[in-house]
Amino acid sequence: MFSMYRRLLGAMMFAGVSLCIATNHGEAQEPSPAVPAAKSQAVTPEQAGPELKQRPPATAEEKAAEGRMRLDVVVTDKSGNPVAGLDAKDFTLQDDGKPQTIAAFKASDGKALDGAPGNPDSRVSVFLVMDTVNSGLVDLSFMREEIEKFLRQNGGQLLQPTTVLLLTDAGFEAVGETSKDGNKLADAVHAIQSQVHTIHSAAGREAQIERYQLSGKALAAIAAREATAPGRKMMIWIGPGWPILRATGTTYSAREHELNYDAIASLLNQLREARMVLCSAGGGGAFAVQDLMTPVKSPMEATAANLALQVLALESGGRTLDAGNRSHPAKQLNACMQELGAYYTLTFKPPAGEKPYSYRALKVTVDRHGMKVNTNAGYYAEP
């Protein structure tokens, strides 16, 4: 686990290359996300910054699993608590409605969250993103206090290695070292009090576009980097999230729709390959993106709004929690962390001959009454 994310953005582009602007005939312009690389690329230390350490090479098990897809699955009871003790015969997996054979199955009871001895792949890591780019000045002090409160609970003893990232107008910056010492991390968060600043003083559409672009680049950079790291990860993005840029009065060209589609496919696949679950805390709830939750299955359906934080969180198998219900961020952080107990890893071989970059819906069910399954909603087939 690397310890520092100093200025992670650098020259990183959203999902791999530069952004573009959709054509609008007579109206304000709407941004279109980037064209990603055809296949997810890990970020090299030279691209991401000199202080990033090289990830360990793929294990023999990972090399043997090439051509297969791995899904991390959390099963919860009616109270939202992870359920342990299930085995492969309890699960059914469907790819676009067709039953698939589970080629490999692993269960983690949640007791070795720092990784079982000799098995770093069982490790669970947490990233807390303190978003100062999309939060107002009034909210920042409250957000900081709530993060400190969360880190200091239980005597400051964290179960998972935790990295606190500060998102500013300059990009991502690590707050302290990756640690399971919550008190030490809380002290580091408290120390940034006088340094936090907002990204833009300008109002209007251009500021929204810039915040959208910077936030998206940051997420894409981490997803690409973590694709080579062992273990499961949870990223909790604290704040309202970047603007949802709906295409009001905007006309996209066919090429611009394709660019959006490629960016959506690349980023969702990167999150899945990184085994990263995204949780949105302190922002708008799922109701804010209900009209965007239909999977994007063709380029002509793709717009910049489909890359909203809340949409990505739900697609990754995570959660989006509503800040309007008077729930403090510390409580929302605990709600996200509640799903970091027992989990299951299912491996299967995707159907061959599928059209490249076509959307494939995933459905995992368990043969137990009253239980809920959380995992990736789908994926985009790759060549």
C-alpha positions in Angstrom: 0.0 0.0 0.0 1.6 3.3 -1.0 1.6 6.0 1.6 1.4 9.2 -0.4 -0.8 10.6 -3.2 1.0 14.0 -3.5 -0.5 15.8 -6.4 -1.9 12.7 -8.0 -3.6 14.4 -10.9 -0.6 15.8 -12.7 -1.3 15.4 -16.4 -3.8 12.6 -15.9 -6.9 13.0 -18.1 -10.4 11.8 -17.4 -10.3 8.0 -18.2 -7.0 8.4 -20.1 -7.1 11.3 -22.5 -8.2 14.9 -22.8 -11.8 16.2 -22.4 -13.9 17.7 -25.1 -16.9 20.0 -25.3 -20.2 18.9 -27.0 -21.6 21.1 -29.7 -24.5 23.3 -28.8 -26.3 25.2 -31.5 -27.1 28.6 -30.0 -27.0 27.5 -26.3 -24.4 27.1 -23.6 -21.9 24.3 -24.1 -22.1 21.0 -22.3 -19.0 19.0 -21.5 -18.4 15.5 -22.8 -16.1 13.2 -20.9 -13.0 11.9 -22.4 -12.3 9.1 -24.8 -10.7 6.4 -22.6 -8.0 4.0 -23.6 -9.6 0.9 -25.3 -8.5 -1.1 -22.3 -7.9 0.1 -18.8 -4.3 1.1 -18.3 -2.5 1.2 -14.9 -0.9 4.5 -14.1 2.9 4.3 -14.0 4.8 6.1 -11.2 6.1 8.6 -13.8 2.5 9.5 -14.9 1.1 9.7 -11.4 3.9 11.3 -9.5 7.4 10.5 -8.2 6.1 9.6 -4.7 3.9 6.8 -5.8 5.4 3.4 -5.2 5.3 0.6 -7.7 2.5 -2.0 -7.1 3.5 -5.7 -6.7 3.4 -7.8 -9.8 0.4 -10.0 -10.5 0.2 -13.2 -8.5 0.2 -16.7 -10.1 -3.4 -16.9 -9.2 -4.2 -13.6 -10.9 -2.4 -14.7 -14.0 -4.3 -18.0 -14.1 -7.5 -16.0 -13.8 -6.9 -14.1 -17.1 -10.0 -14.2 -19.2 -12.2 -14.6 -16.2 -14.2 -11.9 -14.3 -14.1 -11.6 -10.5 -17.0 -10.1 -8.6 -16.9 -9.1 -4.9 -20.4 -9.7 -3.4 -21.8 -8.5 -0.1 -24.9 -10.2 1.2 -26.8 -8.3 3.9 -29.7 -9.1 6.2 -32.8 -7.0 6.9 -30.8 -4.8 9.3 -28.0 -4.2 6.7 -25.4 -6.4 8.4 -23.2 -8.6 6.2 -24.0 -12.2 6.3 -21.2 -14.8 6.7 -21.3 -18.6 6.3 -22.6 -18.9 2.8 -21.0 -21.2 0.2 -21.0 -21.4 -3.6 -24.2 -23.4 -3.8 -26.2 -20.6 -2.2 -25.4 -18.2 -5.1 -26.8 -17.9 -8.6 -25.1 -15.7 -11.2 -26.6 -14.4 -14.4 -24.9 -12.4 -17.2 -27.4 -10.5 -19.3 -30.1 -12.9 -18.0 -28.2 -16.1 -18.8 -27.0 -18.4 -16.0 -23.2 -18.7 -15.6 -21.1 -21.3 -13.9 -19.2 -20.0 -10.9 -15.7 -21.2 -11.7 -14.1 -20.2 -8.3 -15.6 -19.1 -5.0 -13.9 -17.5 -1.9 -15.5 -16.4 1.3 -14.1 -13.9 3.7 -15.5 -13.8 7.2 -14.5 -10.2 7.7 -12.2 -11.0 10.6 -9.0 -10.7 8.6 -9.7 -7.4 7.0 -6.0 -6.4 6.9 -5.3 -9.5 4.8 -4.9 -13.1 5.8 -1.3 -14.2 6.4 0.4 -14.8 3.0 -2.8 -13.7 1.1 -2.7 -10.0 0.4 -5.7 -10.5 -2.0 -7.9 -10.8 1.1 -7.0 -7.3 2.2 -9.6 -4.6 2.5 -8.6 -1.0 2.2 -10.5 2.2 2.8 -10.1 5.6 1.1 -11.8 8.7 2.6 -12.1 11.5 0.1 -12.6 14.9 1.7 -14.0 16.9 -1.2 -13.2 20.6 -0.9 -13.7 21.3 -4.6 -17.5 20.7 -4.6 -18.2 21.8 -1.0 -19.0 25.4 0.2 -16.9 27.1 2.8 -19.7 26.8 5.4 -19.7 23.0 5.0 -15.9 22.4 5.2 -15.5 22.9 8.9 -18.5 20.7 9.7 -17.2 18.0 7.3 -13.7 18.1 9.0 -15.2 17.7 12.4 -17.4 14.8 11.3 -14.4 13.0 9.7 -12.4 13.5 12.9 -15.3 12.1 15.0 -15.5 9.1 12.7 -11.8 8.4 12.9 -11.6 8.7 16.7 -14.5 6.4 17.5 -13.7 3.1 19.2 -10.6 4.6 20.7 -9.2 5.4 17.2 -8.8 1.7 16.3 -9.6 1.2 12.6 -10.1 -2.3 11.3 -8.9 -1.4 7.8 -5.8 0.4 6.5 -7.2 3.8 5.8 -6.0 6.6 3.5 -7.5 10.1 3.8 -7.3 12.1 0.6 -7.9 15.8 0.3 -9.3 17.0 -3.1 -8.5 20.6 -3.8 -8.1 22.7 -6.9 -4.6 21.4 -7.2 -5.7 17.7 -7.2 -5.5 14.9 -4.7 -3.2 15.2 -1.7 -2.7 12.6 1.0 -3.5 13.7 4.6 -0.9 11.9 6.7 0.1 8.3 6.1 -2.1 5.3 5.3 -2.8 3.9 8.8 -5.1 1.9 11.1 -4.5 4.5 13.8 -7.6 6.6 13.6 -6.3 9.1 16.2 -3.2 9.8 14.2 -5.2 10.3 11.0 -7.7 12.6 12.9 -4.8 14.7 14.1 -3.6 15.0 10.5 -7.1 16.0 9.4 -7.3 18.6 12.1 -4.0 20.1 11.1 -5.2 21.0 7.6 -7.8 23.3 9.1 -6.1 26.5 8.1 -5.0 25.2 4.7 -8.2 24.1 3.1 -9.5 26.3 0.3 -12.1 26.1 -2.4 -11.4 25.6 -6.0 -13.1 28.5 -7.7 -14.6 31.8 -6.7 -16.3 32.2 -10.1 -19.9 31.2 -10.5 -21.8 29.9 -13.5 -21.6 27.0 -15.9 -17.9 27.3 -16.6 -17.1 26.7 -12.9 -19.4 23.7 -12.9 -17.7 22.2 -15.9 -14.2 22.8 -14.4 -15.2 21.1 -11.1 -16.8 18.2 -13.0 -13.6 17.7 -15.0 -11.2 17.9 -12.1 -13.3 15.5 -9.9 -13.6 13.0 -12.8 -9.9 13.1 -13.5 -9.2 12.4 -9.8 -11.5 9.4 -9.6 -10.2 8.0 -12.9 -6.6 8.3 -11.8 -7.2 6.4 -8.6 -9.3 3.7 -10.3 -6.5 3.1 -12.8 -3.8 3.0 -10.2 -5.7 0.6 -7.9 -6.5 -1.9 -10.7 -3.0 -3.4 -10.0 -3.3 -3.5 -6.2 -4.4 -6.6 -4.4 -7.6 -6.8 -2.3 -10.9 -5.1 -2.1 -11.3 -1.4 -1.6 -14.0 1.0 -0.6 -13.8 4.7 -1.5 -16.1 7.0 0.5 -16.5 10.3 -1.3 -17.5 12.9 1.4 -19.4 15.9 0.0 -22.1 16.6 -2.5 -20.1 15.3 -5.5 -19.4 17.1 -8.7 -22.2 18.9 -10.7 -24.7 16.7 -12.6 -24.4 18.2 -16.0 -27.7 17.5 -17.7 -27.8 18.3 -21.4 -30.5 21.0 -21.3 -30.7 22.6 -24.7 -27.6 20.9 -25.8 -27.2 18.9 -29.0 -24.5 16.2 -29.0 -23.0 15.0 -32.2 -22.7 11.3 -32.9 -19.0 11.4 -32.2 -19.5 13.2 -28.9 -22.1 10.6 -27.8 -19.4 8.0 -28.6 -16.9 9.8 -26.5 -19.2 9.9 -23.5 -20.0 6.2 -24.0 -16.3 5.2 -24.1 -15.7 7.2 -20.9 -18.6 5.6 -19.1 -17.5 2.1 -20.1 -13.8 2.7 -19.2 -14.4 4.2 -15.8 -17.0 1.6 -14.7 -14.7 -1.2 -15.9 -11.8 0.4 -14.1 -13.7 0.5 -10.8 -14.6 -3.2 -11.2 -11.1 -4.3 -12.1 -9.8 -2.3 -9.1 -12.3 -4.1 -6.9 -13.3 -0.7 -5.7 -16.7 0.1 -4.3 -17.7 3.7 -4.4 -19.9 5.2 -1.6 -21.3 8.7 -1.8 -21.7 10.3 1.6 -23.0 13.8 2.4 -24.5 14.4 -1.0 -27.7 13.9 -2.8 -29.5 10.6 -2.4 -30.5 8.1 -5.1 -33.6 10.1 -5.8 -31.4 12.8 -7.4 -30.3 10.4 -10.2 -33.3 8.2 -10.6 -33.6 9.2 -14.3 -30.0 8.3 -14.9 -30.1 4.8 -13.4 -31.1 3.0 -16.6 -27.8 1.4 -17.9 -26.3 3.2 -20.9 -26.4 0.5 -23.6 -25.7 2.5 -26.7 -23.6 5.6 -27.5 -26.6 7.6 -28.4 -27.9 7.3 -24.8 -24.6 8.6 -23.3 -24.3 12.1 -21.8 -22.0 13.7 -19.3 -24.8 13.3 -16.6 -24.3 9.5 -16.7 -21.0 10.0 -15.0 -22.5 11.6 -11.9 -20.9 10.4 -8.6 -24.2 9.0 -7.3 -24.7 6.9 -10.5 -21.2 5.5 -10.4 -21.6 4.6 -6.7 -24.7 2.6 -7.4 -23.3 0.9 -10.5 -20.2 -0.1 -8.5 -22.3 -1.9 -6.0 -21.9 0.9 -3.4 -24.4 3.3 -1.9 -25.4 6.9 -2.2 -26.6 8.5 1.0 -28.9 11.6 1.2 -27.5 14.6 3.2 -31.0 16.1 3.3 -32.2 13.6 5.9 -30.3 15.3 8.7 -27.9 12.4 8.9 -24.4 13.6 9.9 -21.5 12.5 7.7 -20.0 10.5 10.5 -23.2 8.4 10.6 -23.1 8.0 6.9 -19.5 6.9 7.0 -20.4 4.2 9.4 -23.3 3.2 7.2 -20.9 2.7 4.3 -18.4 0.9 6.5 -21.1 -1.5 7.7 -20.7 -3.4 4.5 -17.0 -4.1 5.0 -17.6 -7.3 7.0 -18.1 -10.7 5.4 -18.0 -10.8 1.6 -17.7 -13.4 -1.2 -15.6 -13.4 -4.4 -17.2 -15.1 -7.4 -15.2 -15.8 -10.5 -16.7 -16.7 -13.9 -15.8 -16.6 -17.5 -17.9 -14.1 -19.5 -19.6 -15.4 -22.6 -17.3 -15.4 -25.7 -18.1 -13.6 -28.9 -19.8 -10.6 -27.4 -19.8 -7.3 -29.2 -16.9 -5.2 -27.8 -18.0 -2.6 -25.3 -21.6 -3.8 -25.2 -23.3 -3.5 -21.8 -23.8 -6.7 -19.9 -26.1 -6.6 -16.9 -25.1 -8.7 -13.9 -27.4 -10.3 -11.4 -26.3 -12.3 -8.3 -29.0 -13.8 -6.0 -28.8 -16.0 -2.9 -31.1 -18.8 -2.0 -32.0 -17.2 1.4 -35.1 -15.3 2.3 -34.9 -11.6 3.1 -31.3 -11.1 2.1 -30.0 -8.4 -0.2 -27.0 -8.8 -2.6 -24.7 -5.9 -3.5 -22.3 -6.2 -6.3 -21.5 -4.5 -9.7 -24.6 -3.8 -11.6 -22.9 -4.7 -14.9 -19.9 -4.3 -17.1 -18.9 -3.4 -20.7 -17.5 -6.3 -22.7 -13.9 -5.9 -23.9 -12.2 -7.3 -27.0 
